[in-house]
């Protein structure tokens, strides 16, 4: 699966608007609680809208000219960073209907 951190990407404003209005509350709450996984949420959300086309792209210009936003705490250095992100991938894919079989289950109910 292709994914780019949001600070390295350009994305259409319509996707940002849809994300802020329609992202499932459980996903929003996970991001707010852990200050993490927003890149996964945005990538998966747009993929669910576009039938899994890769939404986020970056080029050398965007990477070299970006303004670096930092946090005093390095969230990627915490002991549970990888396990949290693995959980985000699984949960978000399920909630957005990107996991095998889930979309069929929704249609049946």
C-alpha positions as CSV (number, residue, x, y, z in Angstrom):
1,X,0.0,0.0,0.0
2,X,1.4,3.4,-0.9
3,X,1.3,6.1,1.7
4,X,3.0,9.5,2.2
5,X,3.0,11.6,5.3
6,X,0.6,14.5,5.0
7,X,3.3,17.1,5.5
8,X,5.0,15.8,2.3
9,X,1.9,15.8,0.1
10,X,-0.5,17.8,-1.9
11,X,-4.1,16.8,-1.8
12,X,-7.2,18.3,-3.3
13,X,-9.2,20.6,-1.0
14,X,-12.4,18.6,-1.6
15,X,-10.8,15.6,0.1
16,X,-9.9,17.8,3.1
17,X,-13.4,19.0,3.3
18,X,-14.9,15.6,3.1
19,X,-12.4,14.3,5.6
20,X,-13.3,16.9,8.2
21,X,-17.0,16.3,7.7
22,X,-17.3,12.6,7.2
23,X,-14.4,10.8,8.7
24,X,-15.9,8.2,11.1
25,X,-15.9,9.4,14.7
26,X,-14.0,6.3,15.9
27,X,-11.1,7.2,13.6
28,X,-11.2,10.8,14.6
29,X,-11.1,9.8,18.3
30,X,-8.2,7.5,17.7
31,X,-6.2,10.3,16.1
32,X,-7.1,12.7,18.8
33,X,-6.3,10.3,21.6
34,X,-2.9,9.2,20.3
35,X,-1.7,12.2,18.3
36,X,-0.9,9.6,15.6
37,X,-2.3,7.8,12.5
38,X,-3.6,10.9,10.7
39,X,-1.6,9.9,7.6
40,X,-3.2,6.4,7.6
41,X,-6.7,7.9,8.1
42,X,-6.3,10.4,5.2
43,X,-4.9,7.8,2.8
44,X,-7.5,5.2,3.6
45,X,-10.3,7.7,3.6
46,X,-9.5,9.0,0.1
47,X,-8.9,5.5,-1.1
48,X,-12.3,4.5,0.1
49,X,-13.8,7.4,-1.9
50,X,-11.8,6.7,-5.0
51,X,-11.9,2.9,-5.0
52,X,-8.3,2.6,-3.7
53,X,-6.5,4.9,-6.1
54,X,-3.4,6.3,-4.5
55,X,-4.3,9.8,-3.3
56,X,-1.1,11.2,-1.9
57,X,2.0,12.0,-3.9
58,X,5.1,14.0,-3.2
59,X,8.0,15.1,-5.3
60,X,11.5,16.4,-4.4
61,X,10.3,20.1,-4.5
62,X,7.6,19.5,-1.9
63,X,10.0,17.7,0.4
64,X,12.9,20.1,0.1
65,X,10.7,23.3,0.4
66,X,8.4,22.2,3.2
67,X,8.1,23.9,6.5
68,X,9.0,21.4,9.2
69,X,6.5,21.3,12.0
70,X,7.8,19.7,15.1
71,X,6.6,18.4,18.4
72,X,8.7,18.4,21.5
73,X,7.9,14.7,21.9
74,X,9.1,12.3,19.2
75,X,6.0,10.2,18.8
76,X,7.7,7.7,16.5
77,X,10.2,6.9,19.3
78,X,7.6,5.6,21.8
79,X,7.6,1.9,22.7
80,X,4.1,1.3,21.2
81,X,4.4,3.3,18.0
82,X,4.5,0.4,15.6
83,X,1.8,-1.6,17.4
84,X,-0.5,1.5,17.5
85,X,0.0,2.1,13.8
86,X,-0.6,-1.5,12.9
87,X,-3.8,-1.3,14.9
88,X,-4.8,1.9,13.0
89,X,-4.2,0.2,9.7
90,X,-6.4,-2.7,10.6
91,X,-9.2,-0.7,12.3
92,X,-9.3,2.1,9.7
93,X,-9.4,-0.4,6.8
94,X,-12.2,-2.2,8.5
95,X,-14.2,0.9,9.3
96,X,-13.8,2.3,5.8
97,X,-14.8,-0.9,4.0
98,X,-11.3,-1.6,2.6
99,X,-10.9,-5.0,4.2
100,X,-11.9,-8.1,2.3
101,X,-15.4,-9.1,2.9
102,X,-16.4,-6.1,5.0
103,X,-18.1,-4.2,2.1
104,X,-20.1,-7.3,1.3
105,X,-21.2,-7.6,4.9
106,X,-22.4,-4.0,4.9
107,X,-24.5,-4.6,1.8
108,X,-26.2,-7.6,3.5
109,X,-27.3,-5.7,6.6
